[in-house]
């Protein structure tokens, strides 16, 4: 039987491809993104990361740890709930490091993390960032299952990983000025951001979420499976669409 994550990845491949090969990402890979454009996107991605923290908290509140002990640690012998707890705890630590990383790199490369969105008068979330925040609040609400919340978490991470993987491919295939002396952003993407967002560690984290999503989905009762699958498909489509909307025009 096809796993849930494989099913979702194959659900709308053209939309996924479009959202994760945006012109913004191509420009990032060719080091032609101006500092102003990168700063505008980073400002919103930082706010997205802050809303992600609350989302993880909502998912943590859905976990019901077993009364009995059947294993220790984070290996496959541990209860599924305990492994989900470990994953979400790691997600919180990762995003905390990411927020610090944003500030450190921004200071090093003179990037602005408080760019006012187009059409706004003060700094704050753009329409796309607001939409992501609303999505997280909805996916973490009391009427939504833990599986659906994990699907949203995985969807956001796998889209992000694929998107920056595309930018890395472009970067590696781009022969212009291999040393990056003419990077429009001063080298922040090439030296810092792209390697960070395409690291093996991040890839393993995305895979770990997928494994847990698939394992949780296997435990769904047959009578609930079709309805729950439909809801997971809707969450997936929404994340893929939002991912494409989140990239700035270039």
N, C-alpha and C positions, 0 to 999 in steps of 0.2 A: 504494500500500500504506500502511495506517495505521502511523504511527510507534509505537515502543514506548511512549513516554511518554503519547501520546494514548490508546493502548489501555489503559494502566494507569489513567489518570484516569477512563476510562469503565467500568472493570471493576466497581466497586461504589460508584456515585455517592451512594447514600443513606447508606452508612457514612462516606464522606468528608465529606458535608454535616454529619452528626451530630457528627463529631469536630472539625470546624472552625467550628461555631456553638454551642459549649458555653455554658451559662449563665454560667460564669466570664468568658467573653469578652464576653458581653452586659453583665455588670456592669462590666467594664473600660471598655467603650464609654460607659456612662452615668455613669462616675466614682463608682460606688457601692461599689467594692471597699474594704473597710477596710484599713488599713495592715497589720494582722496577717495577713490573708489573702494580700495581695500579697507580703508578706515571706516567708510560708511557700512560696509558689510560686517566687519569685525564688531562694530558698535552694536549691531543687532544680534550677532551670534553670541555675544557676551550676555545680552539680555535673555536670549533663548536658553543659554546655559543656566541662568539663574532660575528660570521657570522649570527647568529640568529637575532642579534640586527638589522643588515642591512635589513634582510628579513622582519622583522616587519615594518620597515620604508617603504619598498616598498609596503607592504599591506595597510598601512595607506594612501598612496598616491592614492590608488584605491577607497577609500570611497568618495561617493558624498552625503553629508549631505543634507537633504530636506530643502527647503526654509521656509516651514510652520512648526509650532509646534503642535504636537498632543499628547504630554506627556512629563513628566520630569523624571529625574532619570535614573535608569538602569533596571527597572522592565519591564514586558511584554507590558505595555501600551506605552513605549517609541518607537520611530521609530527604525526599524531594524538596520539602518545604525548607529544610536547613540549607540545602544548596541554593535555593532561590534567595534566601536571606543573605548568604555569602555573596552571591552575585550582585544583589542590589546594594549591599554595603560597599562592594568594590566600585560600583557605579558612582556612588556618592564621593568616595575618595578620588576617583578619576576626575570627576567634574570639578572638585575643589582644586586639584592640581591644574586643571585646564584653565580655570579662572585666573590663577596666579601666573600661569604661562602666558596668557593673553597680556597681562599687565607688564610682565617682564620684557616680552618681545616688543610690545608697543613702545615702551620706554627706550629700548635699544635702537629701534628703527624710526623713532619719531612719528609714530602713528597715533591718531586721535581715536579714543574709544568712546567719545561722546558726540558723535556727529548727528545733528538734527535730521530726522527723516525728511525726504522730499514732501513738501506740502504742509509740514508741521512748523510750529513756531517755537517749540521747545523740544529738548531731547527726551526721548522716550521710545517705547516700542512702535515699530511700523505696523501697518495693517497685517503683513505676513507674520510678524512676530506675535501680534495679538492673536492671530488665528492659531498659531502653534500653542500659545498659552491656553487658549480655550480648549484646544484638542487635548492637551495634557489634563486639564481639569475634568473634562468629560470622561476621558479614559480612566481616570483615577477615582471617579465618583462611586458612591456606594452601590449603585445599581448595575455596575459593570464588573464582570468576572476578572479574576486575577489573570486568566489566560489572555483575555482581550488586552489588558494592560501590558502584559509582557509582549504581545504581538506589536503593540504600538512602540514600545521601547526598542524591540528588535528592528522594526521597520525604520525608525529614525536613524538608528546606528548603521544598519546595512546600507541605507541610501547614502549616508554621509561618507561611509568607507568607500563605496563604489564611486561616488562623485570625485573624491580626492584621488582615488586610484586612477581615474581617467586623467586628471590633471597631471599626475605623476608620469603617466605614459606619454602625454604630450611633452612634458618637460624633458624626459629621457630621449625622445625622438627629435627634439629640437636642437639642431646643430649650431644655431646662431649664438655666437658669443658664449661659448661653453663655460667660460669662467664667471659669467654673470656680472661683468663689470658695468653693463648698461641696464641692469634690472631697474624697471620703472619704480619699483617699490623699495629699492635699496637692497634687495636680496632676502627680505623677510620670508616670502613664500618659499623660495628655492632652498634656503638654508635652514629655516626653522619650521614653518607651518606645514608644508607638504610632507616632509619626512615624518613629522609627528603624527599627522592624520592618516598616514599610510603604513605605520609601523607594524611589525609582526605582532607586537603585544596587543595593539588595537584590533588586529584581525582575529586573534585568538579570543578576545573579549566578545566580538560580534558572533563568532562561532559558538561560544559558550551560551550566549543568550538563545541562539537558534536551537541548540540541543535541548535546553530546558523547555522552550516553547513546544517543541515536538513531543517531549516526554509528557508534559502536562496535557497536551491535546489527546494523547493516546488514552488517558484516563477518563475522558469524557464519555458519559453514558450514550449508548446508541440513540436513544429517544431524543437526546438533546443535540446530537452532533450536527445535523443539517442546519438547524437554526443558528447555532453558535458559529458554524463555518461561515454562514452568510454575514454575520456581524463582523467576524475577523476580516473577511474580504472587504467590507466597507471601510474598516479602519485602515487597511493596507492602501486602498485606493486614495483615501484622504491624505495619508502621509506622502505618498508618491506625488500627488498633485501639489501639496504644500511645499515639498522639496523643490519642485521646479519654480514655484512662485517666490521662494526665499532668495534666489540669486538675483543680484542687481542687474539692470540692463547695462550693456557695454557697447 
